[in-house]
Amino acid sequence: MSHADNNILLAGIDAGGTSFKCALSDAGGNILARQRFATVLPDDVINSCSEFLLAEAAAQGGKLKALGIATFGPVDVDPRSKLYGTILNTPKPGWSQTALRHAFETRLGVPVNLDTDVNGALLAELQDGAARDAQTAAYVTIGTGIGAGLFAGGALLGKPLHPEFGHIAIARHKDDPFEGACPFHGDCLEGMASAKAFTARFGSPAELPADHAGWQIEADYLAQACWSLSLSFRPERILLGGGLMLADHLLEMVRAKYLVRSAGYLEQSADQIAKLITRPAHGDDAGLRGGLYLARQALS
Ligand code: ZN
């Protein structure tokens, strides 16, 4: 790092449906301060984050140069669009049509680079996480909803829009009569395998024993999702994150179901599948690291 970089500060935000995580880092991405604010109404959480970042930047004696936001969606991520950085129609009360990027740009007076939470997380994992040695990768979050960021050929896929992989059709498990939780499609992937869908029929994931049949059903759906990714664009790494993946036993079950489902078609061994389907290295910080990565990108 050159001497001129010593005073440069970058800000990152992981804008989630439950909380906004903010961090201030140096030019090298080392986190100097961090804070979490509940996702209340837009004006309030934007104010809280802005005040925190400005106060911390002043305390560090540095100059805030850029902000990166990895956000929940749906959101306009096209830099050429008038609505770039605006949250689109969402069931989240008060948040539809929130000009998130513009609001932070006004409050902080620095360039703001914004992308989806999963795209941000994927970029951070490619840079220095679990996909750092991969050319082609997917990041799938299995939380309240399901979303995915996809990367191939040196770029995120789906631009200038973003993929909606969470809503792909899947084959229903033979022992699963659940109608599905997606308000649009019922039994799409998100409708059957999100944490919301899981909890609706099996109860709290944290309290369900590992040998409960619900986990086998969940693993089957996630294995189908991973298999669809492999067939569609052959990622070298599929990173499974989000709240439901906190269940330690689930990852191994997904790999086993994937092995059976693939039926040898892509000639992937169990060892290769274990390397293919894995966890993000940044864990719960994947989105926040994504925000800081996007901030660095705004400077280049
Ligand atoms: Zn759906």
Residues whose N, C-alpha, C, O or C-beta is under 5 A from the ligand:
A	BS01	ZN	H167 C182 F184 H185 C188 E190
